[in-house]
Amino acid sequence: MTGAPRTQGFEGSYLGAADRISAQAIMECKICWTPYDPAEGDDTRQVLPGTAFVDLPDDWTCPGCTAPKAQFLVREDPGAPAAAVLDEMAARSRALVADFTEIFNSKMRDVPMVNHALHVQAVEFQPWEGGFLGVLVAPWFMNLVFLPPASRPVLGAGEKEVIAFPSGEYEFLHNSREMTGPYLACSLFSPMGDFTSQLQAVDVARAVMAELFKPENRAETDRAAEIRARREAELAPPPPEPEEESEPSRRRLITGGLGG
């Protein structure tokens, strides 16, 4: 560990910025300089080797001085994308937000279904399959969005494509906007009346991105079968929401929520 090169880091403390480090990131306590290497884990808390820093328990503290996770810095991150890739991702996600902010201001602001407690925000975008994948939160919808690379075939607006993830298969619609260019979107929630704040919506969006890549969720719901069942039931009225559900549940997030 001594003398390891400090690459792909960022200034300041970690402060929960999980989207800025990879699962391979080696972190370092800024108080006592004790490192956390995911390849080694942490014997003092029985954290198994292979556990990423972002997956440590919320109450995990530095084994050297008990400083909280938020006080750790990036020492080395071999899994971090190159700076040029991050710059492209930032530019394309900004364009996506700009496009849908313009739609809100020009067309959606006075529509009754709009939740004015929310605003347009790109959440947890990350490099994936040569492009960028993340969640777009808007006052009237939440979509899983894939910004494809230029080399990927693009279908016409409204064309459907099923994409496989570790948690299952999900139906995306192709579309294009002036600033964003081509993109694919999978409906998560619409309308957004269940959400009481932007923070709550963003928390759910982050949970979507985490659950999407967990193979154990495939047993909980078969996306292909769900898509077929939804088509068969298109003319049937939607089932009522449970009265006791005050916010989107994990089950709804993985099944009904992703069904749109």
N, C-alpha and C positions, 0 to 999 in steps of 0.2 A: 504493500500500500504506500510505503514511503517513496516520495519522489514521483508519484504518478502525474502525468501531464494533465493540466486543467484545460479541457477543451469543451466547447459547446456549453459553457456555463452562462449564468446570468447574474448581474449584480444584485446585491441585497439578499434578504432571506427568502426561503421557499414560500412561506405564507400561504400554503395550500394551492399553489399554482401548478396543479397536476397536469395541465395541458402543455406545460413548458418543459417537461422532462419525460424521458422514456422509461420503460420498465428496467432498463439496464443502468440507469443513473446511479452513480456512486456519490453519496451525499456526505457532508462534513459539518459537524457542529461548529457554529461560529463562536461559541463560548469556550469550549475546551479542545476543539479540533479533532474530536473522536469521529472516525468515519463510520458510515453504514454502507456496506457492500451487499447488494441483493444476492450475490453468489454465495455469501457466507451466512446471511441471516443474523440472528441475535440470540445467542445462548442464554443471556440473562433474562429474556422474556419468552424463551422457547419459540422464537420465530424461526421457521424452517428456512434452510437455504433455498433460493429461488423466489423469495417473497420480495416484490418490488417495494420501493420506499412508499409509493402512493397507496399501497395496500396494507401498510402497517396499521394496527388499531389506532383509533383517535387518541387514546390515552397513552400511547407509546411515548417514552421519553428517552433522551440520550443516556446510554448506559454509563457514560463517564461523569456527567454532571447533572442529569435529570432535566435538562432543557427540553422544552416541547419541540415537536416536529417543525413548527413554524420557524424555529431558529436555526434550521439547517440550510446550508448552501450547496450548490452543485460543485462537486470536486471534479468529476469526469462523467461524461455521458456518451458512450460509444454508439448508443442507439438513436441519438438525436439526429433529425434531418439536417441536411446542409442548409446554410444560411440562405442560399438562393431559393431553395424549395420553400422555406418558411416565408420569405418575402413574397413569393408568388401566391402562396396560400392566403396570406394577409390581404393582398391586393384583390384576389378573387372573392374572398368572403366580404370584404368592404363593398365591392361592386354589387354582390347579392343583397346586402343590407340596403344599399342606396336604391336599388331597383324597387324593393318592396316598401321602403319608406315612401318613395314617390307614389306607389300604388295606394298606400294608405292615405296620403295627403290629397290625392286627386280623385279617388273613387270610393274609399272605404270609410272615411272619417265619420260620416253621418249615418252609416248603416247600423241598424239596431243590434245586429249580432256582434258588433265589435266590442271588445273588452278594453275600455279606456284605462284600465290599471296597467296595461301592458304596452310595450313598444317593440319594434323590430330589433332582433339581436341574433347574431350568429354564435352558436354555442358549441364548444368542444370540437371544432374542425381539426382534422388530422390527415396526413397523407395516407392514401389508400388506393391501391390498384392503379397507380400512376396519376391519380387525381386527388381530390380532397373530399372527405366525408365528414358530415356534422349535422347538427340540428338547427333549423331556422325557426325561431319563435317570433310570432307576429300577433297583433291584437285579435286576429280572427282565425288563426290556425297555428299548429305546430307540425312541421314536416321534417322527416329525415331527408337530407339533401346530399346528392353526389354531384360534384363538379368534375366532369370527366376530363381526361387528357385529350389533347387535340387528335391523337392517333386513334381514339376509340370511335367506332361507328355511332352516328347519331341518327335516331329515328325521328319521324315527324311529330309535331306537337300533339299530345294526347295519346300517342302510341304507348302500349304497356310493355313492361319488361320485368321478369321475375329475377331477382338477384339473390344468390345464396350467401348466407353468413353462418358462422358457427351455431347461432341460436335458431336458425331456420331459414325459410325462403320468404322474401318480401316483395310485394308488387310495387313497382315504381312507374310513374308516368314521365315521359319525355316532354320537355318544354324548352323555351328559350326566351331570354329577356335582352333588352338592348345593351345594358352594361354587363350583365352576367354572362351572356352567351348561352350555349346549350347547358342544360342541367337536368337531373332526374330527381323526382320527389316522391316520397312515400308518406302518405298521410298518417299522422300520429293522433292528433286531436283537432276537431273542428265542430262547432265553435269552441271558444276558449272560456266559456262562462264558469267552468269549475275552478278556475285559478283566481286567487284573491290578490296576488302580487307578482311582480316580475321575478322576484327572488324564488318564489315557489315554482314558477314555470321553468326557470333556468335549472333548478334542482332536479326537476323531472327530466328535462332534456339531457342533463349529465347522466342521470340514471339510465336513460335509454341507451346512450353510447356505451356505458359499462355493460349492461345486460346483453346488448347486441352481440358481443363477442364471447359470450359464455356458452359453451356447448351444452351444459346441463339444462339450459332453458329449452332446448329442442324437445326434450321429453315432456315438457309442460304444455307446449303448444306446437302443432304441426302447421306451419304457415301455408304450405301448399294446400292442405286440406281445408284450412280456414278460408282461403281465398275462394276455393270452389264452393264451400258452404255459403259464403256471403253472396256469391252470384246467384245461387239457387234461391236465396231468400230475399232477393232485391225488392220484390213486391210486397214482402211482409213488413208490418210496422216494427220499428226497433223495440227491443225489450226495455222496460222502464229501468232507470238507474235505481240501485238500492238507496232508500232514504237515508240510511245511516252513513253513507259514504260522503265524507265532507271534503275529500280531496282525492285525486287520481291514485288508486291503489297500485301495488306492484303487479298484481294479476291483470288488472285492466291495462296497465302500461305495456305488458308483454303480449296480451291477447287483444282485447277489445280496443285498446288505445291505438295499437299499431294497425288495426283494421280500418281505422278512420270511419 
